[in-house]
Amino acid sequence: MRHDRRYIYLLNSAQKSLSRHIERHVSNTAGISATQAGALFVIRAQDGALSGEVASALDIAPSAMTGLADRMVKSGLIDRRVDGQDKRSYRLWLTEAGLEAALLATTELGPLNARLTEEFTDKELEVVSRWLTAVHQRCQ
């Protein structure tokens, strides 16, 4: 069976569709943007993460992270405190509202992840994961 080999086109198209879907559903369910959900997931995994670590995990510029953190602090999702070791750095902490929003986003994204991977074997998904990781690494 021949398959479409326009990998860049397919990846871009899938990413746009997925982003729109996530933005629509996470915003409706949790009242936050997809990027805010990603930040909450990173901070939930490492409460007190450095702002730069969160930016790196989200693959966004430090200046974009500053604006994102400003909006999230204003919305009551996170607290931002000066790092005790380096006064130029900030650490980010989840608030109760942030934890609740992260949990709501997880309830939306968990089933989506399952739906996107159904009908594929673990072996096939390993190849997809390996390919996506390689794309990310080679395009940095």
Secondary structure, DSSP 8 states (H G I E B T S, - for coil): ------HHHHHHHHHHHHHHHHHHHHHHHHSS-HHHHHHHHHHHHTTTEEHHHHHHHHT--HHHHHHHHHHHHHTTSEEEEE-SS-TT-EEEEE-HHHHHHHHHHHHHHHHHHHHHHTT--HHHHHHHHHHHHHHHHHT-
